[in-house]
């Protein structure tokens, strides 16, 4: 998965406006505060609250 570091630095969770981090499995961006996973489809982050899935922090 190749997301530009500059893009990752400016992306924020649309729900809480907090930072997101990249995870490999499942592929996506995670907001630790909201515990949501925003999927990456065809290399493009889908930063829509309605498309986010719950993410369990282990």
Phi and psi restraints in degrees (value plus and minus 20) as a CYANA .aco file:
   2 UNK   PHI    -145.7  -105.7
   2 UNK   PSI      79.0   119.0
   3 UNK   PHI    -134.0   -94.0
   3 UNK   PSI     108.3   148.3
   4 UNK   PHI     -78.8   -38.8
   4 UNK   PSI     115.0   155.0
   5 UNK   PHI     -80.3   -40.3
   5 UNK   PSI     -56.4   -16.4
   6 UNK   PHI     -84.0   -44.0
   6 UNK   PSI     -60.2   -20.2
   7 UNK   PHI     -84.8   -44.8
   7 UNK   PSI     -63.9   -23.9
   8 UNK   PHI     -80.1   -40.1
   8 UNK   PSI     -56.6   -16.6
   9 UNK   PHI     -88.5   -48.5
   9 UNK   PSI     -48.0    -8.0
  10 UNK   PHI    -116.7   -76.7
  10 UNK   PSI     -34.5     5.5
  11 UNK   PHI     -91.7   -51.7
  11 UNK   PSI     124.9   164.9
  12 UNK   PHI    -160.8  -120.8
  12 UNK   PSI     136.0   176.0
  13 UNK   PHI     -83.2   -43.2
  13 UNK   PSI     106.4   146.4
  14 UNK   PHI     -88.8   -48.8
  14 UNK   PSI     -37.1     2.9
  15 UNK   PHI    -102.8   -62.8
  15 UNK   PSI     -72.1   -32.1
  16 UNK   PHI    -131.2   -91.2
  16 UNK   PSI     -26.9    13.1
  17 UNK   PHI      49.1    89.1
  17 UNK   PSI      -5.4    34.6
  18 UNK   PHI    -103.7   -63.7
  18 UNK   PSI     154.2   194.2
  19 UNK   PHI     -91.1   -51.1
  19 UNK   PSI     135.4   175.4
  20 UNK   PHI    -141.4  -101.4
  20 UNK   PSI     135.5   175.5
  21 UNK   PHI    -149.3  -109.3
  21 UNK   PSI     133.8   173.8
  22 UNK   PHI    -103.8   -63.8
  22 UNK   PSI     114.5   154.5
  23 UNK   PHI    -148.5  -108.5
  23 UNK   PSI     131.1   171.1
  24 UNK   PHI    -110.6   -70.6
  24 UNK   PSI     -54.7   -14.7
  25 UNK   PHI    -155.4  -115.4
  25 UNK   PSI      89.5   129.5
  26 UNK   PHI     -92.0   -52.0
  26 UNK   PSI     134.4   174.4
  27 UNK   PHI     -86.0   -46.0
  27 UNK   PSI     104.1   144.1
  28 UNK   PHI     149.4   189.4
  28 UNK   PSI    -191.2  -151.2
  29 UNK   PHI    -134.1   -94.1
  29 UNK   PSI     112.6   152.6
  30 UNK   PHI    -133.4   -93.4
  30 UNK   PSI     115.8   155.8
  31 UNK   PHI    -121.2   -81.2
  31 UNK   PSI      93.3   133.3
  32 UNK   PHI     -89.0   -49.0
  32 UNK   PSI     -50.3   -10.3
  33 UNK   PHI     -90.2   -50.2
  33 UNK   PSI     -64.5   -24.5
  34 UNK   PHI    -109.5   -69.5
  34 UNK   PSI     -33.8     6.2
  35 UNK   PHI      38.3    78.3
  35 UNK   PSI      27.3    67.3
  36 UNK   PHI    -140.6  -100.6
  36 UNK   PSI     124.8   164.8
  37 UNK   PHI    -130.7   -90.7
  37 UNK   PSI     102.5   142.5
  38 UNK   PHI    -118.7   -78.7
  38 UNK   PSI      99.7   139.7
  39 UNK   PHI     -90.5   -50.5
  39 UNK   PSI     138.9   178.9
  40 UNK   PHI    -134.6   -94.6
  40 UNK   PSI     101.0   141.0
  41 UNK   PHI    -138.6   -98.6
  41 UNK   PSI     101.9   141.9
  42 UNK   PHI      33.9    73.9
  42 UNK   PSI      18.4    58.4
  43 UNK   PHI      60.6   100.6
  43 UNK   PSI     -15.0    25.0
  44 UNK   PHI    -136.0   -96.0
  44 UNK   PSI     102.7   142.7
  45 UNK   PHI     -87.2   -47.2
  45 UNK   PSI     112.1   152.1
  46 UNK   PHI    -118.9   -78.9
  46 UNK   PSI      74.7   114.7
  47 UNK   PHI    -116.0   -76.0
  47 UNK   PSI      36.7    76.7
  48 UNK   PHI    -136.4   -96.4
  48 UNK   PSI     110.4   150.4
  49 UNK   PHI     -77.8   -37.8
  49 UNK   PSI     -59.0   -19.0
  50 UNK   PHI     -86.8   -46.8
  50 UNK   PSI     -41.7    -1.7
  51 UNK   PHI    -114.5   -74.5
  51 UNK   PSI     -30.3     9.7
  52 UNK   PHI     -90.4   -50.4
  52 UNK   PSI     130.0   170.0
  53 UNK   PHI    -140.1  -100.1
  53 UNK   PSI     130.7   170.7
  54 UNK   PHI     -78.9   -38.9
  54 UNK   PSI     122.8   162.8
  55 UNK   PHI    -148.9  -108.9
  55 UNK   PSI     100.9   140.9
  56 UNK   PHI    -107.2   -67.2
  56 UNK   PSI     102.1   142.1
  57 UNK   PHI    -101.9   -61.9
  57 UNK   PSI     101.3   141.3
